[in-house]
């Protein structure tokens, strides 16, 4: 009776709907990673698909549905050879859960139209939030961290735009296929809102995806001539508006293109150096700093800039799992397209849209797009008619094993989520200078998830800021074993050595930092100071400051420091030039004082007095300036007596 009841109501539709709503809408402002909760819900929700499978008598398994398991096996191999296992364990566990979810959906009796409706209806709450962000952004300040670009609850406007581009083909197809006029009218409004909001996301990759997905929908799949005549102008309008949008935002488009070009260059080098098995799942952000082009660091003014993903899912798979993993993934896509041809048009169009955005972005690494991609590809693969037959005992055993595994992974992710909450609380106290309290929160965070690098790094920084260099160094050294080039790790270790007077060790760490960020101004300035003040090595000190000036051409402090080095090496004309450039950018008593001192050394009393008096006007109470002026005037009087 229970089995008949489940078959009658098909509870899976309810599970899919509520899970899609929860994954797209959920967020946690208390977590350091405020969209991690989406992954927690996705993983935990997968459990609800399992119980009904225990009631089955027939365990016929689609052969093609097992194919993704080959990729899982290769992930295991790549993980085994990886130097960054701490990063791979989370990705590996999540990938296995996603495979289980994909496998289950392919074997559930689901109707294509009902799944299309679920995808559309579950997306409407996100659209409503997006509309509120357009008209009342002040009510949504917690989300609006990208200026005017709207992210809804996706965490990033690009992610929201990517999701819209994949859902629009479903909206269009149901508009043409439904006979319910009220539903048709509702779908029209949903389409208009979605179409408008995708431009408000400011995502160029989402616009490319929309055009690509609609092109597939119109020209490859849709057979009805009348519908094509309706859709073709919409596609043309989309192309025109997208082109107009890109032209009007050309500067950001140019910056986006430059960034991706540089990241892709570095990623291709990673693939070449780790051709067969890659660097390991989840390891990209740990590996990339060594391969990051210097041009990228010269371009960005965020010296701690992290690149978590290579902005291209194909390059990411190639870098993390090698060419072998990429080939396996491409073969999976081959089957998706093969069976997509005989699926309803919105499914292959949605899959193409997601893959297009992920040729230029990374949103499939995050739960909403990942979940949608799993649903779409699983529904496509359902068209396969080749089966294996499992015994009921083996089938039930695998279901029970999957249930236990997902419960384990859910608990793991919940601990990560709790760890993130304690991390964010620790950051709150760190910013307010309450380092002891912050450290206690970081310790608790690490207790829940001992590979929480953010918590470890922030705890080490709190120890450093509170003057406890010994504990700070101990933590930073532990981090270096997990991720040798994590953010500013080498720089902070170098600062500790510098404070302790261990200048050779400091120089070594500064150079490690500069190897992955050649333009880190703070490291270059510190290193230059050690060279000229502690090592009497003016040549290397000059090189450091010149390197910094390649990026920070208008930094007066750098120019002044370089002027001091030229002064100490008797290159007085070059010293004068530097101080004058610094003054042209910012008038400062020290710059005037230094310039006056150089002129005094050159016996140019007139200019010496001129610039020292300018320094005095800025800081009339500065005894050092007044003393130098008295010295110059005394020298002038003595010189006058000699002339007489």
C-alpha positions, 0 to 999 in steps of 0.5 A: 500500500505504501508503495502504491501511495508513493507511486500515486502522488510521486513525492519526488516532485515535491522533494525536487521543488522544495529542494530547488527553492531552498538551494536557490534562496538560502543564505547565512549571513552568520557564515564566513562563506554565506552561500555554503548553506546551499551546499549543506541543503543540497547534500542533506536533501539528497537523502530524501530521494533514497527511501522509496528505492528500498521498496523497489522489486526491479533494480534495472540500472541504465548503463549510461547513468553509471558512466559519470562514476568513471569520473568519480574513480578518476577523481579518486586517482587524482586525489591520491596523487595530489599534494593538496589532499586537504582541498580535495576531500570536500570536492571528492565527497560532494562529487560522489553525492552529486553522482548519487543524486544524478543516478537517482533522478535518471531512475525516477519516473518523472515527466518532462513537462512537470520538471520544467514547471518545477524549475520555473516555479521554484525560480520565481522567488529568486526573481522577486528578490531580484526585482526588489533589488532593482527598485529598492536596493537599500532594502537589500544592502546585505546582498548588494556588494557588487554595486548596482549589479543584482545577485538575488540570493545567489551571492554573485550577479554572475551566478544569478545571470547564469541561472536565468540564462538556463531557465529562460528556455524552459519558460519559452517552451512551456509558454508555447506548449501549455494550453492553460491561458492563465499559466501562459500569461504568467509565463509571459510575465516571468519571461519579461522579468527574467529577460530584464533582470539578466541585464541588471546582473551585468553578466556578459557571460550570462548574455552569451549563454542566453544567446547560445541557448536560445539559438540552440532552441530556435534553430536546432530543436524547434520544428514548428514554423510559426513558433520559429517566426515568433522566437526568431525576432526575440533572438535577434532582439536579444543579440542586439541588446546584448551587443549594445550592453557590451558596447556601453560597458566596454571598459568592464568588458575589456577588464574582464577579458584581460583578467580571464586571458591572464588566468587562462594563460596560467591555468594552461601552464598548470595543465602542461606541468600536470598533464595526466592526473592534474594537481588534485580536485579542489587544488586550483586556488592553492596551485595557481599563485605559482603560475599567476602571470606577473601582468595580472598582479601588475594590473590588480591593486588587490595584492592579496587577490585570490583566484579560486577558479580559472573562470572556465570549467573545462580548464579547471577540470584539466588543471585539477584532474589532468587531460584524463579527467577532461576527456572523461568529462567531454565523453559525458557531454557527448552522451548528454548531447547525443540523448539531448537531441531526442529530449524536449528542446528546453533541456538541451538548450538549458544544458548549453546555456550552463556550459556556455556561462561556465566557459567564461565563469565558475558558477557550476562550482556553486550549488544552484547551477550545479543542482540545475545541471544535475537535473537537466542532464539526468532528465536527458540521460533518461532517454537511454534504453540500455540497462543492467539488471541488479539483484534486489539484495545488491540494489538495496545494499547500495541504497543503504550504503548511499544513505549512510554515506550521505548522512556522513557527508551531511554531518561533515558539511554541517561542521564546515558550516558551523566552523564558518560561523565561528570564523566570521565571529572571530573576524568581527572581534579581530577587526575591533582589536579584541584579539584574545576573544577572536583567537578563541573563536578561531580555535573553536572554528578549527575544532569543527573543521581542522582544515579551515584555512581562513580560520587558521590564517586569521588566528595567526594574524591575530597572534601577530597583531597582538605581538605573540610572534611565536604562536603566529609563526607556528600557525603560519608554518602549519598553513604552509604545509597545507597551502605553501602560497596561501594569500600573504603567508610568506609576507607575514612570516617575513615580517615576523623574522624582520621584527626579530632581526633574522634578516636572512630568513626575512629576505628569503620569505620576502623573495618567496612572496615576491615570486608569486606577487612581484609587485607587492609594494609592502614586501618590496619596501620592507625588503629594500629597507633591509637591503640598504639599512641592514645590509648596506646593499643599495643596488638591490634596494634600488631594484626593489623600489624600481619594481614597485614603481612599475605598478605604483608610478604615482606613489610619493613615498616610493619616490622619496625612498628611492631619492634617499637611496640615490642620495646615499649613493651620491647620485644627487641629480637623480635624488633631486628628480625623485624628490621633486616628483614626490612633491609634485604628487603630494606636498610633504614636509619630509620630501621638502626637507630631503630635497633641501638637504640634497641641495645643501650637500651640493652647496646650493644654498639658495635652493636648500633654504627655499625647500627647507623653508617650504618644509618649515611652513608645513611643520613650523614646530618640527625641530629637525627642520629648524635645526637644518635651516639654522645649519644652512644659514650658519653655513651661508654666513660663514661662506659670506665671510670667506667671500669678503 
